[in-house]
Amino acid sequence: MAKQTVKPYTEEDRMDINDILVDMGRKDEDSNSNKNLISDMLRENAEAIGFDLTLIKEKGVTSRYIIFKSDYGLIISFYEMAKSGMGKCLRRYDYEGAGGKFVEEMMDILLTLARHAGVKRETLEAQKHKMHEATRYVVMISAIQRQTHKFDQDLAEHFFILDDGWPEDDGMDEADRQAFLEYLSWNADAPVEDIRGIYWFFKLEKEHDDYMELKRTGQFLRGLSEDGLKMTEERIGKRLEFETALRDNPEYMELVQKREDMYDGKGNLKNKYHSNKEDFPRMMDIMAETADSVFGQDDTAEEDGASSKSEEDDEEVRYRRSRVQIHFAIQKYVLFRDYRRRNPVTEENLPILETEFHQRFGCYMVPEAIISGESEGKITL
């Protein structure tokens, strides 16, 4: 989407988003029955796509959007898209049904409106990351598949799978996943074996990071006084007690299941609206009540204050770190590939790194450097 010059704007340049239908002369059944049709659609699509609507609202005026006359065409495009079949899929959280291209266009519209409203670039970037995460990276995966389908099996079965040793997939968080999919979308013409090798060394980079973090945590705990260690143990115990209490609450778990079904694209828009309007606030109430019961109000207030600090900065730092780690993974993979080509091994003497790779992908990392068990001597490369 082309960039537009948007500053300076004055109050005279503003327009009411819900006047657009009237201005267009639309008198269809939807617009007659709901005078707030566009703002309602904007809210529903923003929720589904993970966009923070407060960025384009006046501070202290939750019902008034910062929309300018020059945004008229964008709003009309949004309205037509939202009414389409793909728009209905998006509002049901059926991202694959909506399609990566459609979701990307909707992202662009919302980000452009936010940019016109004066939102800073750093905040826009953070919003983009959040939207990719909320929509399960359908935009990036679609961009890859428009170029090639040779990675379809890896994306479905081999990349980001659960590892029993780590809470995240393959020890990777959302920033890692986004950075790798971005790299793959830019390098979809690369050989499959090279992308797999780079992924494997990226995975190793993350596992090393997790190990070092555990090591630092151990050093921190060993350095605590007896009272400090006891306090830390109590906090960990309280956290486990809180999570257990939620899992043991049948009403909460029923609401969680309903939202999971909704995010899987199940159900209809009426059910989704009911879930957002009533079920989600009830979930928050249960969590707050449970937290007060387990932690006490003073502890929860302290945690809430700490968790809200520099969230956007932290996300951007994690994303940049992931991109740097991919760069290191590329270097290490290339060095290892060249080393293995100079030093072939037999299938029986395959090192653990390559054995685990073979178990995951069903092939060797550097297949041309593997000597068959029946072969004698070194192969010529």
MIBAVEX-972513 format. One record per residue (C-alpha): residue number from 1; x, z, y. Coordinates in Angstrom, 3 decimals, always signed. Each point is the difference from the previous one (the first is absolute). Layout:
NODE vexmi       px       pz       py
NODE   NUM        X        Z        Y
...
This chain:
NODE vexmi       px       pz       py
NODE     1   +0.000   +0.000   +0.000
NODE     2   +1.412   -1.044   +3.376
NODE     3   +1.121   +2.723   +2.373
NODE     4   -1.928   +0.345   +3.232
NODE     5   +0.961   +1.338   +3.404
NODE     6   -2.250   +2.984   +0.456
NODE     7   +1.253   +2.051   +2.959
NODE     8   -1.000   +1.028   +2.530
NODE     9   -3.668   +0.584   -0.797
NODE    10   -2.534   +1.618   +2.309
NODE    11   -3.384   +1.593   -0.564
NODE    12   -1.601   -3.296   +1.023
NODE    13   +1.617   -1.668   -2.988
NODE    14   -1.755   +2.374   -2.403
NODE    15   -3.100   -0.834   -2.009
NODE    16   -2.342   +1.909   -2.298
NODE    17   +0.583   -1.068   -3.578
NODE    18   -3.713   +0.177   -0.851
NODE    19   -0.946   -2.337   +2.872
NODE    20   +1.760   -2.874   -1.735
NODE    21   -2.904   -0.815   -2.308
NODE    22   -2.376   -0.077   +2.952
NODE    23   +2.421   -2.143   +1.978
NODE    24   +0.225   -2.424   -2.912
NODE    25   -3.754   -0.309   -0.031
NODE    26   -0.140   +1.078   -3.640
NODE    27   -3.454   +1.167   -0.953
NODE    28   +0.383   +0.065   -3.746
NODE    29   -1.584   +2.648   -2.151
NODE    30   +3.148   +2.171   -0.136
NODE    31   +0.581   +0.113   +3.738
NODE    32   -3.643   +0.824   +0.744
NODE    33   -0.096   +2.861   -2.486
NODE    34   +3.289   +1.564   +1.109
NODE    35   +1.138   -0.186   +3.611
NODE    36   +3.323   +1.605   -1.022
NODE    37   +0.636   -2.534   -2.742
NODE    38   +3.511   -1.031   +1.065
NODE    39   +1.254   +3.542   +0.624
NODE    40   -1.423   +1.055   -3.377
NODE    41   +1.756   -2.899   -1.721
NODE    42   +3.206   +0.833   +1.844
NODE    43   -0.166   +3.592   -1.209
NODE    44   -0.731   -0.961   -3.620
NODE    45   +2.749   -2.610   -0.173
NODE    46   +2.520   +2.263   +1.710
NODE    47   -0.730   +2.746   -2.543
NODE    48   +0.407   -2.410   -2.908
NODE    49   +3.218   -1.489   +1.313
NODE    50   +1.595   +3.292   +1.079
NODE    51   +0.043   -0.664   +3.753
NODE    52   -0.227   +2.878   +2.503
NODE    53   -2.816   -0.951   +2.381
NODE    54   +0.926   +2.731   +2.468
NODE    55   +2.813   -2.302   +1.112
NODE    56   -2.525   -2.311   +1.661
NODE    57   -2.338   +2.691   +1.305
NODE    58   +0.073   +1.805   +3.318
NODE    59   +1.416   +3.497   -0.258
NODE    60   -2.822   +2.491   +0.063
NODE    61   -2.623   -2.773   -0.279
NODE    62   -0.386   -0.597   -3.716
NODE    63   -2.718   -2.631   +0.403
NODE    64   +1.741   -2.306   +2.488
NODE    65   +2.502   -2.577   -1.177
NODE    66   +2.784   -1.411   +2.160
NODE    67   -1.100   -3.618   -0.288
NODE    68   +0.797   -2.656   +2.599
NODE    69   -1.685   -3.276   +0.855
NODE    70   +3.017   -1.880   -1.324
NODE    71   -0.715   +1.571   -3.411
NODE    72   -3.370   -1.767   -0.177
NODE    73   +1.221   -2.638   -2.434
NODE    74   +1.643   +2.612   -2.212
NODE    75   -3.199   +2.030   -0.230
NODE    76   -2.042   -3.090   -0.854
NODE    77   +2.498   -0.913   -2.732
NODE    78   -0.158   +3.554   -1.297
NODE    79   -3.814   -0.043   -0.025
NODE    80   -0.193   -3.253   -1.955
NODE    81   +2.614   +1.209   -2.484
NODE    82   -1.677   +3.378   -0.460
NODE    83   -3.346   -1.649   -0.825
NODE    84   +1.539   -2.261   -2.636
NODE    85   +0.093   +0.670   -3.723
NODE    86   +3.672   +0.921   +0.236
NODE    87   -0.836   +2.415   +2.819
NODE    88   -2.508   +1.734   -2.240
NODE    89   +2.662   +0.258   -2.729
NODE    90   +2.369   +1.603   +2.497
NODE    91   -2.587   +2.578   +1.060
NODE    92   -0.461   +0.847   -3.698
NODE    93   +3.780   +0.547   -0.218
NODE    94   +0.214   -2.975   -2.367
NODE    95   +3.255   -1.341   +1.419
NODE    96   +0.641   -2.562   -2.717
NODE    97   -3.531   -1.327   +0.469
NODE    98   +0.583   -0.309   +3.737
NODE    99   +3.340   -1.731   -0.582
NODE   100   +3.405   +0.559   +1.531
NODE   101   -0.372   -2.695   +2.654
NODE   102   -3.317   +1.409   +1.219
NODE   103   +1.343   +3.559   +0.115
NODE   104   +3.064   -1.202   +1.908
NODE   105   -2.159   -1.742   +2.610
NODE   106   -2.088   +3.151   +0.418
NODE   107   +3.192   +2.044   +0.437
NODE   108   +1.221   -2.422   +2.661
NODE   109   -3.244   +0.277   +1.967
NODE   110   +0.065   +3.807   +0.034
NODE   111   +3.700   +0.166   +0.884
NODE   112   -0.482   -2.544   +2.801
NODE   113   -2.872   +2.030   +1.461
NODE   114   +2.210   +3.082   -0.135
NODE   115   +2.891   -1.824   +1.670
NODE   116   -2.335   -1.181   +2.780
NODE   117   -1.130   +3.613   +0.439
NODE   118   +3.597   +0.969   +0.781
NODE   119   +1.016   +1.518   -3.343
NODE   120   +3.782   +0.215   -0.398
NODE   121   +1.882   -2.214   -2.445
NODE   122   +1.187   +2.950   -2.097
NODE   123   -3.572   +1.170   -0.497
NODE   124   -1.121   -3.517   -0.895
NODE   125   +2.747   -0.226   -2.625
NODE   126   -1.059   +3.342   -1.463
NODE   127   -3.605   -1.210   -0.121
NODE   128   +1.085   -3.163   -1.783
NODE   129   +1.771   +2.042   -2.679
NODE   130   -3.084   +2.186   -0.446
NODE   131   -2.290   -3.014   -0.335
NODE   132   +2.229   -1.597   -2.630
NODE   133   -0.067   +3.249   -1.935
NODE   134   -3.768   +0.455   +0.383
NODE   135   -0.697   -3.550   -1.210
NODE   136   +2.359   +0.371   -2.971
NODE   137   +2.436   -2.616   +1.310
NODE   138   -2.440   -2.830   -0.700
NODE   139   +1.375   -1.929   +3.007
NODE   140   +3.587   +0.047   -1.278
NODE   141   -0.954   -0.685   -3.608
NODE   142   -2.184   -2.898   +1.131
NODE   143   +2.889   -1.392   +2.089
NODE   144   +2.210   +0.076   -3.096
NODE   145   -2.631   -1.618   -2.206
NODE   146   -0.613   -2.791   +2.513
NODE   147   +3.641   -0.951   -0.505
NODE   148   +0.330   +0.606   -3.746
NODE   149   -1.646   +1.694   -2.976
NODE   150   +3.232   +0.668   -1.862
NODE   151   -0.035   +3.666   +1.061
NODE   152   -3.621   +0.706   -0.975
NODE   153   +0.868   +1.814   -3.225
NODE   154   +2.710   +2.073   +1.651
NODE   155   -2.334   +1.022   +2.833
NODE   156   -2.704   +0.976   -2.487
NODE   157   +2.089   +1.639   -2.718
NODE   158   +3.687   +0.486   +0.853
NODE   159   +0.399   +0.962   +3.668
NODE   160   -1.000   +3.465   +1.263
NODE   161   -1.175   +1.332   -3.335
NODE   162   -0.343   +3.723   -0.565
NODE   163   +3.109   +1.870   -1.062
NODE   164   -0.604   +3.274   -1.815
NODE   165   +2.832   +1.666   +1.891
NODE   166   -1.303   -0.625   +3.524
NODE   167   -3.233   +0.552   +1.908
NODE   168   +0.069   -3.498   +1.529
NODE   169   +0.191   -3.367   -1.739
NODE   170   +3.579   -0.551   -1.199
NODE   171   +1.012   +2.720   +2.467
NODE   172   -1.117   -2.223   +2.911
NODE   173   -2.311   +0.906   +2.856
NODE   174   -2.249   -2.294   +2.036
NODE   175   +2.795   -0.946   +2.400
NODE   176   +2.152   -1.129   -2.952
NODE   177   -2.799   -2.069   -1.484
NODE   178   -0.775   -1.669   +3.305
NODE   179   +3.646   -0.770   +0.739
NODE   180   +0.558   -1.536   -3.435
NODE   181   -3.173   -2.127   +0.111
NODE   182   +0.989   -1.185   +3.460
NODE   183   +3.431   -0.965   -1.309
NODE   184   -1.580   -1.810   -2.952
NODE   185   -2.413   -1.911   +2.238
NODE   186   +2.971   -1.219   +2.053
NODE   187   +1.993   -0.942   -3.095
NODE   188   -2.667   -1.298   -2.377
NODE   189   +2.181   -3.023   -0.808
NODE   190   +2.720   +2.226   -1.506
NODE   191   +0.503   -0.038   -3.795
NODE   192   -2.167   +2.514   -1.858
NODE   193   +3.026   +1.588   -1.695
NODE   194   +1.649   +0.695   +3.382
NODE   195   -3.130   +1.614   +1.465
NODE   196   -0.332   +2.164   -3.101
NODE   197   +3.632   +1.048   +0.255
NODE   198   -0.330   +0.863   +3.688
NODE   199   -3.132   +2.010   -0.737
NODE   200   +1.813   +1.921   -2.739
NODE   201   +2.898   +0.954   +2.246
NODE   202   -2.468   +0.926   +2.756
NODE   203   -1.696   +2.288   -2.528
NODE   204   +3.397   +1.533   -0.801
NODE   205   +0.634   +0.564   +3.718
NODE   206   -3.278   +1.894   +0.260
NODE   207   +0.722   +2.077   -3.104
NODE   208   +3.392   +0.932   +1.434
NODE   209   -1.704   +1.063   +3.248
NODE   210   -2.461   +2.163   -1.931
NODE   211   +2.842   +1.578   -1.969
NODE   212   +1.923   +0.799   +3.176
NODE   213   -3.137   +1.481   +1.576
NODE   214   -0.511   +2.226   -3.042
NODE   215   +3.661   +1.005   +0.211
NODE   216   -0.337   +0.907   +3.688
NODE   217   -3.160   +1.965   -0.785
NODE   218   +1.868   +1.898   -2.703
NODE   219   +2.825   +0.778   +2.404
NODE   220   -2.520   +1.197   +2.583
NODE   221   -1.752   +2.264   -2.511
NODE   222   +3.309   +1.459   -1.213
NODE   223   +0.881   +0.838   +3.588
NODE   224   -3.211   +1.941   +0.637
NODE   225   -0.106   +3.755   +0.139
NODE   226   -2.095   +1.838   -2.567
NODE   227   -2.864   +0.329   +2.515
NODE   228   +0.284   -3.664   +1.006
NODE   229   -0.079   -1.134   -3.622
NODE   230   -3.031   +2.170   -0.669
NODE   231   -1.805   -1.463   +3.026
NODE   232   +0.777   -3.551   -1.164
NODE   233   -1.281   +0.755   -3.487
NODE   234   -3.203   +1.427   +1.483
NODE   235   -0.572   -3.128   +2.106
NODE   236   +0.510   -2.284   -2.997
NODE   237   -2.376   +2.173   -2.008
NODE   238   -2.598   -0.165   +2.761
NODE   239   +0.251   -3.786   +0.119
NODE   240   -0.540   -0.237   -3.766
NODE   241   -2.906   +2.450   +0.263
NODE   242   -1.584   -2.166   +2.726
NODE   243   +0.299   -3.206   -2.045
NODE   244   -1.321   +1.711   -3.120
NODE   245   -2.983   +1.414   +1.895
NODE   246   -0.946   -3.482   +1.224
NODE   247   +0.299   -1.497   -3.494
NODE   248   -2.195   +2.804   -1.339
NODE   249   -2.695   -0.618   +2.617
NODE   250   -2.583   -2.319   -1.656
NODE   251   -1.619   -1.028   +3.302
NODE   252   +3.341   -0.992   +1.493
NODE   253   +1.062   -1.973   -3.083
NODE   254   -3.353   -1.815   -0.079
NODE   255   +0.490   -1.036   +3.639
NODE   256   +3.576   -1.113   -0.753
NODE   257   -1.256   -2.193   -2.846
NODE   258   -2.647   -1.566   +2.242
NODE   259   +2.631   -0.921   +2.590
NODE   260   +2.344   -1.362   -2.649
NODE   261   -2.802   -2.237   -1.243
NODE   262   -0.627   -1.120   +3.573
NODE   263   +3.662   -0.843   +0.576
NODE   264   -0.009   -1.958   -3.265
NODE   265   -2.624   -2.294   +1.523
NODE   266   -2.900   +1.451   -1.993
NODE   267   -3.421   +0.670   +1.446
NODE   268   -1.681   -1.481   +3.060
NODE   269   +0.370   +0.357   +3.744
NODE   270   -2.876   +2.469   +0.242
NODE   271   +1.711   +2.346   -2.449
NODE   272   +3.305   -0.396   +1.847
NODE   273   -1.637   +0.885   +3.311
NODE   274   -1.578   +3.091   -1.570
NODE   275   +3.388   +0.999   -1.442
NODE   276   +1.738   -0.302   +3.354
NODE   277   -2.769   +1.762   +1.929
NODE   278   -0.727   +2.919   -2.322
NODE   279   +2.270   +0.193   -3.035
NODE   280   +3.362   -0.172   +1.750
NODE   281   -0.802   +2.749   +2.548
NODE   282   -1.197   +2.149   -2.887
NODE   283   +3.325   -0.568   -1.799
NODE   284   +1.843   +1.116   +3.132
NODE   285   -2.192   +3.109   +0.219
NODE   286   +0.773   +0.921   -3.615
NODE   287   +3.721   -0.500   +0.594
NODE   288   -0.117   +2.148   +3.152
NODE   289   -1.963   +2.754   -1.747
NODE   290   +2.395   -0.042   -2.953
NODE   291   +3.042   +0.027   +2.285
NODE   292   -1.366   +2.981   +1.952
NODE   293   -0.635   +1.814   -3.269
NODE   294   +3.438   -0.687   -1.475
NODE   295   +2.341   -0.091   +3.013
NODE   296   -1.864   +1.931   +2.652
NODE   297   -0.777   -1.508   +3.396
NODE   298   +3.377   +0.803   +1.596
NODE   299   +1.981   -1.805   -2.714
NODE   300   -2.169   -3.123   +0.024
NODE   301   +0.136   -0.239   +3.777
NODE   302   +3.785   +0.158   -0.137
NODE   303   +0.164   -2.718   -2.655
NODE   304   -2.412   -2.276   +1.889
NODE   305   +2.093   +0.251   +3.148
NODE   306   +3.202   -0.829   -1.843
NODE   307   -1.465   -2.958   -1.898
NODE   308   -1.197   -1.761   +3.162
NODE   309   +3.446   -0.341   +1.612
NODE   310   +1.564   -3.430   +0.472
NODE   311   -2.041   -1.641   -2.751
NODE   312   +0.474   -3.508   +1.371
NODE   313   +3.739   +0.515   +0.474
NODE   314   +0.356   +1.316   -3.556
NODE   315   -1.810   -3.013   -1.466
NODE   316   +2.164   -2.453   +1.908
NODE   317   +3.165   +1.857   -1.022
NODE   318   -1.032   -0.109   -3.669
NODE   319   -0.776   -3.706   +0.216
NODE   320   +3.326   -0.842   +1.657
NODE   321   +1.862   +2.117   -2.549
NODE   322   -1.722   -1.886   -2.816
NODE   323   +1.085   -3.336   +1.464
NODE   324   +3.589   +1.252   +0.232
NODE   325   -0.142   +1.160   -3.621
NODE   326   -1.230   -3.425   -1.088
NODE   327   +3.027   -1.486   +1.761
NODE   328   +2.275   +2.369   -1.947
NODE   329   -1.865   -0.846   -3.211
NODE   330   +0.644   -3.713   +0.556
NODE   331   +3.715   +0.626   +0.470
NODE   332   +0.247   +2.206   -3.091
NODE   333   -1.969   -2.416   -2.148
NODE   334   +2.178   -2.966   +1.000
NODE   335   +3.172   +1.984   -0.697
NODE   336   -1.339   +1.125   -3.377
NODE   337   -1.166   -3.504   -0.937
NODE   338   +3.402   -1.457   +0.802
NODE   339   +1.717   +2.804   -1.915
NODE   340   -2.196   -0.515   -3.059
NODE   341   +0.647   -3.741   +0.017
NODE   342   +3.724   +0.726   -0.104
NODE   343   -0.464   +2.708   -2.624
NODE   344   -2.688   -0.997   -2.527
NODE   345   -1.353   +2.545   -2.481
NODE   346   -1.742   -0.180   -3.358
NODE   347   -3.640   +0.907   -0.431
NODE   348   +1.073   +3.010   -2.052
NODE   349   +2.306   +1.364   +2.734
NODE   350   -2.328   -0.435   +2.946
NODE   351   +0.438   +2.820   +2.602
NODE   352   -2.945   +2.278   +0.724
NODE   353   -0.707   -1.661   +3.381
NODE   354   -0.490   -3.375   -1.644
NODE   355   -1.787   +1.453   -3.011
NODE   356   -2.665   +1.578   +2.204
NODE   357   -0.305   -3.239   +1.969
NODE   358   -0.551   -1.890   -3.282
NODE   359   -2.651   +2.525   -1.059
NODE   360   -1.867   -0.537   +3.259
NODE   361   +0.191   -3.768   +0.423
NODE   362   +0.553   -1.200   -3.581
NODE   363   +3.105   -1.951   +1.000
NODE   364   +3.639   +0.679   +0.887
NODE   365   +1.122   +0.542   +3.576
NODE   366   +2.782   -2.578   -0.344
NODE   367   -1.123   -1.928   -3.112
NODE   368   +2.831   -2.526   +0.067
NODE   369   +2.511   +2.851   -0.371
NODE   370   -1.443   +1.460   -3.202
NODE   371   +1.809   -0.816   -3.225
NODE   372   -2.182   -0.392   -3.047
NODE   373   +0.693   +2.448   -2.805
NODE   374   +1.012   -2.929   -2.220
NODE   375   +2.455   -1.424   +2.523
NODE   376   +3.700   +0.631   -0.129
NODE   377   +2.272   +0.529   +2.987
NODE   378   -0.916   -0.486   +3.649
NODE   379   -2.216   -2.712   +1.307
NODE   380   +1.196   -2.400   +2.660
NODE   381   -1.892   +0.203   +3.296
